[in-house]
Amino acid sequence: MTVDRQALGFGYGEHAAYASNPWASRGRLYPEASSPTRSDFQRDRDRIVHTTAFRRLKHKTQVFIAADGDHYRTRLTHTIEVAQIARALARALNLDEDLAEGVALVHDFGHTPFGHTGEDALDEVLKPYGGFDHNAQSLRIVTKLERRYAEFDGLNLTWESLEGLVKHNGPLTTADGQGLRGPVSQPILDYCALHDLELASFASLEAQVAAIADDIAYNTHDIDDGLRAGYLTFEMLEEIPFLARLMYEVRDRYPGLESSRFTHEIMRRQITAMVEDVIGVSQRGLADVRPASARDVRCAGRVIATFSDEMSETDRQIKNLLMTRIYRHPEVMRVREGAASIVTDLYRAFMDDPSLMKEHYWIDQIAGMEEPARARHVGDYLAGMTDTFAISVHRRLFDHTPRFALVTPPRGGRGFSIDPASF
């Protein structure tokens, strides 16, 4: 049966001239026929959702590590919240929502078990072999490590989706190739040698809204989870003028509101205010730059989708509150040490005996590899682990696995052991 593409709703509509056009994509590393029912960016988004890496996010740390903490965010629920905010921003700015959503959904694929604590530990042991960076690992996953398709490794995503993944936080190099934030990770350089992602330019506006959506999401939900656990109190929130104003508005309109509803009313107002701030700043930026194409956005020499100066100060204050009240709490630092020791112990065990990585695709060849290649495979395997799987394997191999026990946070709240580096 022939499909009438003109009658299909691709979600494209009347997009702005500066939006990324799925019908004019720069293509995929391995050419594929277009779909009669989905745009290329829709296909990318769908491929991302159906990966093993996406499913693993449900058991990877966002902030709280606790098997019985079902109401706390995981890396998966964080990702879904980011995607929702990114899509809202994209719609308001007449961008391609599918590309923005896809970049948001894939942006944390490379995270290790135990969040940034695990990343720091893995980077430390891999320093002799180039270190570890979760953004570069995300690229490895979608271009090499996912093994689903008959004709290629990875997902064979479009240039635009990969560019958004790699550069959503801005350019990686100067025009002459010098790293802007230190040396560019080798996996990114290796891929760019095959499929140039133009590391010196800014990313599309869709990738920019995905990046700022990440900030909005964790600034909000880390407060929510911190209040739930008892590491934060409403009095602490009042230290930040922006949050104090929101709390006053809610109390004035709903006197005597129970704490759970009170918290939600604050959080929803926080998200709304931050989203509207980004929309306003983006509109002014677009008026200044006057981009006539997505290419013009990349060459604008500045981020367009960002916070105002006032909201940037609020963003800084919130991050400082979370750092001082949660992430650097002594109990949290103790837990960080335990999580890091699991990653370090497993790395050493797998390097000594690669056969312990029973599910690894290259299990038969790893033992005979040179040490740098073997280390990279061990890093891939470790980075793909969930928190629960890493703890389980450590218990099987060692007799001193740290216990992530229920703890008592300040002010008597009900808390759980947590990873202090959620951002």
C-alpha positions as CSV (number, residue, x, y, z in Angstrom):
1,M,0.0,0.0,0.0
2,T,1.4,3.4,-0.9
3,V,1.6,6.0,1.8
4,D,0.5,9.6,1.0
5,R,3.3,11.6,2.7
6,Q,1.5,14.9,2.1
7,A,-1.4,13.7,4.3
8,L,0.8,12.7,7.2
9,G,1.4,14.8,10.3
10,F,5.2,14.8,10.7
11,G,5.0,17.4,13.4
12,Y,6.9,19.8,11.2
13,G,4.4,22.5,10.4
14,E,5.5,26.1,9.9
15,H,8.9,26.2,11.6
16,A,11.1,29.2,11.7
17,A,13.8,29.7,9.1
18,Y,16.5,29.1,11.7
19,A,15.1,25.7,12.8
20,S,16.8,22.5,11.7
21,N,15.0,21.0,8.7
22,P,14.7,17.2,8.8
23,W,14.2,17.2,5.1
24,A,17.5,18.9,4.5
25,S,19.6,16.8,7.0
26,R,23.3,16.4,6.4
27,G,22.6,12.7,6.5
28,R,23.9,9.7,8.2
29,L,27.4,8.1,8.2
30,Y,25.8,5.1,6.5
31,P,23.3,6.2,3.9
32,E,19.7,4.9,4.4
33,A,16.5,5.3,2.5
34,S,14.1,7.8,4.0
35,S,11.1,6.6,5.9
36,P,7.6,7.2,4.3
37,T,6.0,7.8,7.7
38,R,8.6,9.6,9.8
39,S,11.1,12.4,9.4
40,D,14.8,11.6,9.9
41,F,14.7,13.3,13.3
42,Q,11.7,11.3,14.4
43,R,13.5,8.1,13.4
44,D,16.6,9.3,15.5
45,R,14.3,9.9,18.5
46,D,12.7,6.5,18.1
47,R,16.0,4.7,17.8
48,I,17.3,6.4,21.0
49,V,14.2,5.3,23.0
50,H,14.6,1.7,21.9
51,T,18.2,1.3,23.0
52,T,19.6,-0.8,25.8
53,A,21.4,2.3,27.0
54,F,18.1,4.2,27.4
55,R,16.6,1.3,29.5
56,R,19.7,1.2,31.7
57,L,19.1,4.8,32.8
58,K,16.3,3.6,35.1
59,H,18.8,2.1,37.4
60,K,21.5,4.7,37.2
61,T,22.0,7.4,39.9
62,Q,20.7,10.9,39.5
63,V,21.1,12.0,43.1
64,F,19.8,9.4,45.5
65,I,21.2,5.9,45.7
66,A,18.6,3.7,47.4
67,A,16.7,0.6,46.3
68,D,13.7,1.6,48.3
69,G,13.7,5.3,47.3
70,D,11.1,4.8,44.6
71,H,10.0,8.5,44.6
72,Y,13.4,9.9,43.9
73,R,14.6,10.7,40.4
74,T,16.8,8.3,38.5
75,R,18.8,9.2,35.5
76,L,15.9,8.0,33.4
77,T,13.2,10.1,35.0
78,H,15.6,13.1,34.9
79,T,16.1,12.5,31.2
80,I,12.3,12.4,30.6
81,E,11.9,15.7,32.5
82,V,14.7,17.3,30.4
83,A,13.0,16.1,27.2
84,Q,9.7,17.5,28.2
85,I,11.1,20.9,28.9
86,A,13.3,20.8,25.7
87,R,10.2,20.1,23.7
88,A,8.2,22.9,25.3
89,L,11.1,25.4,24.5
90,A,11.4,24.1,20.9
91,R,7.7,24.5,20.3
92,A,7.7,28.1,21.7
93,L,10.6,29.0,19.4
94,N,9.2,27.2,16.3
95,L,12.0,24.7,16.2
96,D,12.1,21.0,15.3
97,E,10.7,19.4,18.5
98,D,11.8,15.9,17.5
99,L,15.5,16.9,17.2
100,A,15.3,18.8,20.5
101,E,13.7,15.8,22.2
102,G,16.2,13.4,20.7
103,V,19.2,15.4,21.9
104,A,17.6,15.6,25.4
105,L,16.9,11.9,25.5
106,V,20.4,10.8,24.5
107,H,22.5,13.4,26.4
108,D,23.1,11.2,29.5
109,F,23.7,7.9,27.8
110,G,27.4,7.8,28.7
111,H,26.9,8.2,32.4
112,T,28.5,5.6,34.6
113,P,26.9,3.9,37.6
114,F,26.7,6.2,40.7
115,G,26.5,9.4,38.6
116,H,29.5,11.7,38.5
117,T,31.1,9.9,41.4
118,G,31.5,6.9,39.1
119,E,32.7,9.0,36.3
120,D,35.4,10.6,38.4
121,A,36.6,7.2,39.6
122,L,36.6,5.8,36.0
123,D,38.4,8.8,34.7
124,E,41.1,8.4,37.3
125,V,41.9,4.8,36.5
126,L,41.7,5.5,32.7
127,K,44.0,8.6,32.8
128,P,47.0,6.7,31.4
129,Y,44.8,5.7,28.4
130,G,43.1,9.1,27.7
131,G,40.7,9.3,30.6
132,F,36.9,9.1,30.6
133,D,34.3,11.7,29.6
134,H,30.6,10.8,29.7
135,N,29.8,13.0,26.7
136,A,32.4,11.2,24.6
137,Q,31.0,7.9,26.0
138,S,27.5,8.8,24.8
139,L,28.9,9.3,21.3
140,R,30.7,5.9,21.5
141,I,27.4,4.2,22.5
142,V,25.3,5.6,19.7
143,T,28.0,5.2,17.0
144,K,29.8,2.0,18.1
145,L,28.6,0.1,21.2
146,E,24.9,-0.4,20.6
147,R,24.6,-3.6,18.5
148,R,21.1,-3.7,17.1
149,Y,21.2,-3.2,13.3
150,A,22.3,-5.7,10.7
151,E,24.2,-3.2,8.5
152,F,26.1,-1.1,11.1
153,D,27.2,-0.7,14.7
154,G,25.5,2.0,16.8
155,L,22.3,3.8,15.7
156,N,23.5,5.6,12.6
157,L,21.9,8.8,13.8
158,T,21.8,12.0,11.6
159,W,24.6,14.5,11.6
160,E,22.3,17.0,13.4
161,S,21.5,14.6,16.3
162,L,25.2,13.7,16.8
163,E,26.2,17.3,16.6
164,G,23.7,18.2,19.3
165,L,24.9,15.4,21.5
166,V,28.6,16.4,21.2
167,K,28.2,20.2,21.2
168,H,25.0,20.9,23.2
169,N,27.2,22.7,25.8
170,G,28.9,24.8,23.2
171,P,31.9,24.5,20.8
172,L,34.7,22.1,21.8
173,T,37.5,23.7,19.9
174,T,38.8,27.0,18.5
175,A,38.8,27.6,14.7
176,D,42.4,26.1,14.6
177,G,41.4,23.0,16.5
178,Q,42.6,23.9,20.0
179,G,40.4,22.4,22.8
180,L,38.4,25.1,24.6
181,R,38.0,23.0,27.8
182,G,41.2,21.0,27.6
183,P,42.0,18.3,25.0
184,V,39.0,16.9,23.1
185,S,38.3,13.3,23.9
186,Q,39.8,10.9,21.4
187,P,36.5,9.1,20.7
188,I,35.1,12.4,19.5
189,L,38.1,13.2,17.3
190,D,38.0,9.6,15.9
191,Y,34.4,10.0,14.9
192,C,34.9,13.5,13.4
193,A,37.6,12.1,11.2
194,L,34.9,10.0,9.5
195,H,31.9,12.4,9.9
196,D,33.0,16.0,10.7
197,L,30.8,17.4,13.4
198,E,32.4,20.9,13.1
199,L,33.6,21.1,16.7
200,A,34.5,24.8,16.5
201,S,30.9,26.0,15.8
202,F,27.9,26.3,18.1
203,A,25.2,23.7,17.9
204,S,21.7,24.1,16.5
205,L,19.1,25.9,18.5
206,E,17.4,22.6,19.2
207,A,20.6,21.4,20.9
208,Q,20.8,24.6,22.9
209,V,17.3,24.3,24.3
210,A,18.1,20.7,25.3
211,A,21.1,21.9,27.2
212,I,19.3,24.7,29.1
213,A,16.4,22.3,29.7
214,D,18.9,20.0,31.6
215,D,19.8,22.9,33.9
216,I,16.1,23.7,34.5
217,A,15.2,20.1,35.3
218,Y,17.9,19.3,37.8
219,N,17.8,22.7,39.5
220,T,14.1,21.9,40.2
221,H,14.0,18.2,40.9
222,D,17.2,18.2,43.1
223,I,15.4,20.7,45.4
224,D,12.3,18.5,45.3
225,D,14.2,15.4,46.2
226,G,16.3,17.2,48.8
227,L,13.1,18.4,50.5
228,R,11.7,14.9,50.4
229,A,14.8,13.4,51.9
230,G,15.2,16.0,54.6
231,Y,18.5,17.5,53.5
232,L,16.7,20.7,52.6
233,T,14.1,22.7,54.5
234,F,11.8,25.5,53.4
235,E,13.8,27.8,55.6
236,M,16.9,27.0,53.6
237,L,15.1,27.8,50.3
238,E,14.2,31.2,51.6
239,E,17.9,32.1,51.5
240,I,17.4,32.5,47.8
241,P,15.3,35.6,46.9
242,F,13.8,34.0,43.8
243,L,12.6,31.0,45.7
244,A,11.5,33.1,48.7
245,R,9.2,35.1,46.3
246,L,7.7,31.9,45.0
247,M,7.1,30.6,48.5
248,Y,5.4,33.9,49.5
249,E,3.1,33.7,46.4
250,V,2.0,30.2,47.2
251,R,1.5,30.8,51.0
252,D,-0.5,34.0,50.1
253,R,-2.8,32.2,47.7
254,Y,-3.1,28.9,49.5
255,P,-2.7,29.5,53.3
256,G,-2.3,26.3,55.3
257,L,-1.4,24.1,52.3
258,E,0.0,20.7,53.2
259,S,3.8,20.4,52.6
260,S,3.7,18.0,49.6
261,R,1.4,20.3,47.7
262,F,3.3,23.4,48.8
263,T,6.5,21.9,47.4
264,H,4.9,21.0,44.1
265,E,3.4,24.5,43.7
266,I,6.9,26.0,44.3
267,M,8.5,23.6,41.8
268,R,6.0,24.2,39.0
269,R,6.4,27.9,39.4
270,Q,10.1,27.6,39.3
271,I,10.1,25.6,36.0
272,T,7.6,28.0,34.5
273,A,9.6,31.1,35.4
274,M,12.9,29.6,34.1
275,V,11.3,28.4,30.8
276,E,9.7,31.8,30.2
277,D,13.0,33.5,31.0
278,V,14.8,31.4,28.4
279,I,12.1,32.0,25.8
280,G,12.3,35.8,26.3
281,V,16.2,35.8,26.2
282,S,16.1,33.6,23.1
283,Q,13.6,35.8,21.3
284,R,15.8,38.9,22.0
285,G,18.9,37.0,20.8
286,L,17.2,35.9,17.6
287,A,16.1,39.5,17.0
288,D,19.8,40.6,17.4
289,V,21.4,37.8,15.3
290,R,18.5,37.6,12.8
291,P,19.5,34.1,11.6
292,A,18.0,33.1,8.2
293,S,19.0,29.4,8.6
294,A,20.2,26.9,11.1
295,R,23.7,27.5,9.7
296,D,23.4,31.1,10.8
297,V,22.7,29.9,14.4
298,R,25.8,27.8,14.3
299,C,27.9,30.8,13.1
300,A,26.4,33.3,15.5
301,G,29.4,33.2,17.8
302,R,27.2,33.0,20.9
303,V,24.6,30.9,22.7
304,I,21.1,32.1,21.9
305,A,19.0,29.9,24.2
306,T,20.2,30.8,27.7
307,F,19.2,32.5,31.0
308,S,19.0,36.3,31.5
309,D,21.6,37.8,33.8
310,E,19.1,37.8,36.7
311,M,18.1,34.2,36.2
312,S,21.7,33.2,35.8
313,E,22.4,34.6,39.2
314,T,19.4,32.6,40.6
315,D,20.8,29.5,38.8
316,R,24.2,30.1,40.6
317,Q,22.5,30.6,44.0
318,I,20.5,27.4,43.6
319,K,23.6,25.4,42.6
320,N,25.5,26.8,45.6
321,L,22.6,25.8,47.9
322,L,22.5,22.3,46.6
323,M,26.3,22.0,46.8
324,T,26.6,23.2,50.4
325,R,23.4,21.6,51.8
326,I,23.4,18.2,50.0
327,Y,26.3,17.4,47.7
328,R,29.1,18.2,50.3
329,H,27.3,16.9,53.4
330,P,29.7,14.7,55.4
331,E,27.4,11.7,55.1
332,V,27.2,12.2,51.3
333,M,31.0,12.4,51.0
334,R,31.2,9.1,52.9
335,V,28.9,7.5,50.4
336,R,30.9,9.0,47.5
337,E,34.0,7.1,48.8
338,G,32.1,3.9,48.8
339,A,30.7,4.3,45.3
340,A,34.1,5.2,43.9
341,S,35.7,2.2,45.5
342,I,33.2,-0.1,43.8
343,V,34.1,1.3,40.4
344,T,37.9,1.2,41.1
345,D,37.8,-2.4,42.5
346,L,35.8,-3.6,39.5
347,Y,38.2,-2.0,37.0
348,R,41.2,-3.6,38.6
349,A,39.5,-7.0,38.7
350,F,38.4,-6.9,35.1
351,M,41.8,-5.7,33.9
352,D,43.4,-8.7,35.8
353,D,40.9,-11.2,34.5
354,P,38.7,-10.0,31.5
355,S,36.8,-13.3,31.7
356,L,34.9,-11.8,34.6
357,M,33.0,-9.6,32.1
358,K,30.8,-12.4,31.1
359,E,28.4,-10.4,29.0
360,H,31.0,-8.4,27.1
361,Y,30.7,-8.8,23.3
362,W,34.5,-9.0,22.9
363,I,35.1,-11.4,25.8
364,D,37.1,-13.9,23.7
365,Q,39.5,-11.3,22.3
366,I,40.1,-8.9,25.2
367,A,42.6,-10.9,27.1
368,G,45.0,-10.9,24.1
369,M,44.7,-7.1,23.5
370,E,47.4,-4.6,24.3
371,E,46.8,-2.9,27.6
372,P,45.4,0.4,26.3
373,A,42.8,-1.4,24.1
374,R,41.9,-3.7,27.0
375,A,41.5,-0.7,29.3
376,R,39.1,1.0,26.9
377,H,36.9,-2.1,26.7
378,V,36.9,-2.5,30.5
379,G,35.9,1.2,30.6
380,D,33.0,0.6,28.2
381,Y,31.8,-2.3,30.2
382,L,31.9,-0.5,33.5
383,A,30.3,2.7,32.1
384,G,27.4,0.6,30.8
385,M,26.7,-0.9,34.3
386,T,23.7,0.2,36.3
387,D,24.1,0.9,40.0
388,T,22.4,-2.3,40.9
389,F,24.4,-4.4,38.6
390,A,27.7,-2.9,39.7
391,I,26.8,-3.5,43.4
392,S,25.8,-7.1,42.6
393,V,29.0,-7.9,40.7
394,H,31.1,-6.4,43.4
395,R,29.4,-8.5,46.1
396,R,30.1,-11.6,44.0
397,L,33.8,-10.7,43.6
398,F,34.6,-9.1,46.9
399,D,33.8,-9.5,50.6
400,H,33.8,-5.8,51.5
401,T,31.1,-4.2,49.3
402,P,30.0,-0.8,50.8
403,R,26.5,-0.7,52.1
404,F,24.3,2.2,50.9
405,A,22.3,2.4,54.0
406,L,19.4,4.6,55.2
407,V,20.9,7.7,56.8
408,T,19.5,10.4,59.0
409,P,19.9,13.8,57.4
410,P,19.9,17.2,59.3
411,R,16.6,18.2,60.9
412,G,15.4,14.6,61.3
413,G,14.2,14.1,57.7
414,R,14.1,10.8,56.0
415,G,17.1,10.5,53.8
416,F,19.0,8.0,51.7
417,S,22.7,7.7,50.8
418,I,23.3,9.9,47.8
419,D,25.7,10.9,45.0
420,P,26.7,14.6,45.5
421,A,27.5,15.3,41.9
422,S,24.3,15.2,40.0
423,F,25.2,18.0,37.6
